[in-house]
Amino acid sequence: MLNSHYLTFVRKILRKHLSYKILVNISNFINFPIAPPLTASIAVTQRCNSRCYYCDSWKWQDFITDPTIEELKRIFSSLSNLGVKVVSLSGGEPLLREDLEELISMVKNYNMRAQIVTNGISLSKDRITKLVKAGLDCVTLSLDTVDPEVYQKLRGVSFKIAEQALESLIYAKEENSQIDVAVSCVISRYNIGKLVPLAEKIMDISKGKILINFQSYERIPGRANDDLIPNPKMYPALCEEIEKLIEIKKQGVPITNSLTFLRWIPDFLIYNKMSEKFRCSAGYTGVSIDADLQLRPCFQFPPIADLRKENLEDVWFSRKFKEQRIKMKKGKCRGCLLYCHTEQTLYEWADIIGKTKTDKNSL
């Protein structure tokens, strides 16, 4: 196997001259990661203070200890060497880590963007101020509805939590215009018909300061909640609402999904059907790491390496990762519609951040 440091250096040189999409296409064609991974999602804890109806992550929190600062620092270093530009610190609930500010500063020291995904329960104005001071670039609030009754059912907590979290997002944006603030909505049978009101409400209270993205509920094998899957009779209503979202997006509501991605959602959510035009690139564009530091090609595949024992850079270029990429390319998985690696606008975004001062310094 070629030296991983040499391969990373050659790839960074190519990145200067070719668009990210071209590099990903080449990588897919030759089944070798010429494209650097753009994003990394790391669960920095399995602990969670919510009991969401569509997520059972919290059920495993007593069995998985938080990765240490030293372990995460080593992984951040490897991610930077691989060319990662954006590190998402997730969970569980990342705000339960009292040293989260230290982790954010560490990510920034490696010249990468730092973002968190939170349920908002602990997202006070004081905490978000500390996070921004540490260098946080983006905070995304999981929010599926502005209907208090539905929110209570899906999240297991009062809607006042969401209202307070939204106030903190707006406050952070007003205090520091450089930070990106967003909400992420998971579409299920319980919020169909409530998606447009959500987008319009967020637009109204934030005056366009809060970005909005939509994702489909995912049928994770062994953990799927069939009650969240819409009845096929709901298909026309969902398609109609998606078109309304597209309409208000064109009118200026800051929905970050591409039109193509939005129109894929009904077929995937209700029939688990992927577009014939879709080609998976998750094994090249992103890195997925569990709270117990297990590396996955994506969250749909079993772990392929324990990063407490193996070096991430070596695994990324290894034969066993190559074998997993072949399976992904051949569709040897159930399929998914995760925003983080199926959204085509990520390619354009990769080229934009590739021209920033931060990126130039890293090459």
N, C-alpha and C positions, 0 to 999 in steps of 0.2 A: 504493500500500500504506500502511495506517495505521502510524503510528509505533509501533515495538515496545515502547518504554518506556511509552507510554500504554496499550497493550493489556495489558501486564503489570500495571500499576497497577489497571485496571478489574477484571481477573481476580482479583486479590488481595482486592478488596472483595467480589466474589461469593463467594469462598472462605469468608468470614466467616459467610455466611448459608445456604449450601447444602452438603449432604454431598458428599464427593468422588465418590461413585458417580453422583449426579445430574449433577454437572458433566461427568463422562466421557460419560454418556448424551447430554447436550445436545451435547457436542463431536462425538460420532459422528453425531448427527442432522443437524447443520448443517455438518459437515465443517470445523470450525474449532476450534482448541485453546483453548476456554474453560477447560478443566481444566488446571491447571499440571502439568507432569511431576513425578511423585513421586520417581522414582529416576533415577540416572545411573550407567551402568557405563562406566568408562574403563580401557582397557588402558594402564597406565603404562610398560610395557615389553613387548617381544616375546620377550625372553630367557627361557629356561626351563632348569632343571637336572634335569628329569625327561623321560622318554621314554614317555609314556602310550600304551597300545595304541589308545585311541579318540580321541586328539588329535594332530594334526600341526602344532600351532602353532609348536613349537620349530624346525620345518624352515625357517621364514622369518626366524629371528632374525638371520641375518647380513645381511639386506637392509633391515631397518628399525631406524633409530636411535631411542633413547629420546627422548620429548618432553622439552623443557627445563623447568626450574622456571618460567621466565617465561611460556612457552606455557601450561603447566597453570594458573598463577595467573590468567591472562586467562580461561581456560575456566571455572575455578571461580567467578569473578566473574559470568560470564554465567549459569551454572547457578543461582546464588543469586538473581539478578535474575528468572529465569524462575519461581522458586518451588520448585525442587528441595529435598527434605528429606534425602535419603540419597544419598551418593556412595560407590559401590563401586569400590575401586582393585584392578584385576585385572591379568592379563597374558595370556600368559607367566606368570612367577612374580614378583609384586610385591616379595617380600622380597629379590630380587637388586638392587633399588635401594638404595644406601647412604643416600640422602636421603629414604627413605620416611617417616621420622618428621617431617621438615620438611613433606612433602606433607600428612600427616595434620593437623598443626597449622594449615596453611593452610586446609584444608577446614573445620576447626572455627572459624577466624576469620571465615568466611563464614556462620556459624550453620547449618551442615549436619552431619548425622551422618556419621561416617567409618567405613567398614568395608573389610576386605580379604578376599580369597579366596585361599587358599594351598594348595600341595601338602604343606606341612609339613616339607619337608626342612631348611629353615633356621629352623624355629620353635622355638628354644631358650627356656628360661625367661628368660635374660638379654635376648634380643631382644624377647620379648613384653612384658617389663616396660618396656622403653624405648618400645614402641609405645603401651602404655596410658598412660604418662606424657605422651606427645605428644597424647593425647586420643582414642585409638581407642575407638570405641563397640562394634564387633562384629568378631569374626574367625571366618571359616568355613573349616574344614578339609575338603578334598576327600577322602572316604574311602568306598570302595565295598564293602568287605568286611572282616571280621576274620579271614578265612581266609588265613594267610600265603602259601600257594601261589597262590591266586587273586590276592591283592594283588600278588605279584611279577609275575604275568603282565600284569595290567592297568596297573601303575604302573612296572614296570621297575626297582624298587628293593626293598630288604629291608623286611619288615613292621616291623622295629625302628624304622624312620623314623616310621611311624604311631604306634607305642606312645609314642615320645618326644614327638611332637607332641600326643598326647592328654594326656600328663602336663603339658605346658605350658599347654594349655587349662584344665585343672582348677586348676592353680597360679594362673593369671591370675584365674579366677573367685573363688577363695578369698581372694586378695589384694585384689581389687576387685570387689565384688558388682554394681557398676553395669554392668560390661561384659557383653555377650552373647557367648557362645561356642557354636559350632554345628559340626555335620558335615553335609556334603551328599553324598548317595549317588546316583550315576548308575546306573540299572538297565539291565542288558544280559543277554544269555543266560548270561553266566558267573557272575552272582550271584543268579539266581533260585533260591530255596530257601535263600538265605543272608541275606535281608533282615531277617527277624524276629530271627535270632541277632545280627545287627549292632545292631539297635535295643535288644535286651535287654542286650547287652554294654555298650553306651554308657550305658544307664540304670544298670547295676550299678556300673561303675567310677566314675561321676561323681555317683551319687546324685541323678540328675535335673538336674544343673547344666548339662549339655551338651544343647542343642537338636538336633533331627534333622529333616532334610528330604530328600525323595526327588524325583528327576527322571528322566525317561525319556531314554535315549540318543537323540541327534538325528541324523537322516540329513542331514548338510549336503551339498548338491549338489557333486559332484566330489571330496568328501573322505570320503564314507561308507565305513565298514568293515562290509560285509555279514556278516562273521563274528560281529559283536556282536548281530545281530538274532535274537531267539529264533525257533525253528521254530514254526509254527502249532500243532503238537502240544503245545507248552509252554503254550498259552493257558490251559487249565483250572488248571494248577499256579500260574501267575502270578496269576490271579484269586483263587484260594484264599489265596495268600500276602498279597495286598492286603487281603483281608477279615481276616486275622489281624493285620495291621498296624493296621487300623481298630479291632479289638478291644482290642489292647494300648494304643492311643492313648486309648480311652475309659477304660482302667484307670489312666491317669496317665503313661504313657511320653510324654515331651515331643516328639511328632512334630508339626511345625508345619503340615504340609499339611492342607488341608480334606478332608473325606470325598469331596466331589465330584471334586476334583483327583486324589486317589488312584485313584478308580474309573475315571477316564479313561485311566490309564496303559496297561493291557493292550491296548486297541483301538489306541491310538496307536503303542505300541512295536512290536507285531507286525504290524499291518495298515496303519499310517500313516493311521489313520482318526480324524478329529476329531468330537467330539460336535456334533450339529445345533444344540444350544443355545448353543454357544460363539460369542462375538462378539469379534473381535480389537480390542484397544484400545492396542496397543503404540505406535502413532504419537502417542498422547496421554499415556500414563502414564509413559513412560520415554525416556531418551536413551542411545544407544549410540555409543561413540567408540572407534575402533581405535587401536593404538599409533602409527600414522602420522598420527593426528588426522583421520581420515576419519569423517565423521558419517553414521550409517545410521538409517533409520526403526526398524529392529531388525536383529539380526545375520543375518536371513535375506535381507535386501534389499541390493542393491549400494549403495555409498556415494553420497551426493547432494551432499556439500560437503566441501571441504578447509578445515578450521578454522584452518590456518596462513594462509589467504588470505581467508576469509570470517568474518563475525561470527555466532556461534551464535544470538543472539537474533533477528537479522534472518532467518536461514534458517528458524528454527522457525515463523515466521509467513508464510513465503514461499509463492508459488504452486507452486514445484517440490516443496515438502514436502506441500502440499495434494494434488498429483497422486499422490504416493506413498501418502498416506492413503486416497485413493479406491481404489487398487489393493488395499490391505490390506483395506479394508472389503468389497470384492467377492471376497475370497479369491484374489487373483491371486498367490498364493505357495503353497509346498508344505505349509504348515501347520507348527505346532510346539506343543510343550507345555513351554515354558520357564517355570520357577517365577516368574521375575522379572516377567512381565507376563500370565500366564494364571491365576495364583492369585487367586481371588475374595476371599480374606481380606485381600488388600492394600488393598482399599477400606476395610474396617473399620479396619485399621491406620493408614491415611492420616488418618482422622478422629480417631483417638486421638492421634497425634503432632501433629495440627493444633491440639490444645487445650493443648499443652505450652507452657511459658514461652518456649522457644526459638522456637516458631512465632509466638507473639504478638509477640515482639520484632521479628520479621522483617516483619510486616505494616505 
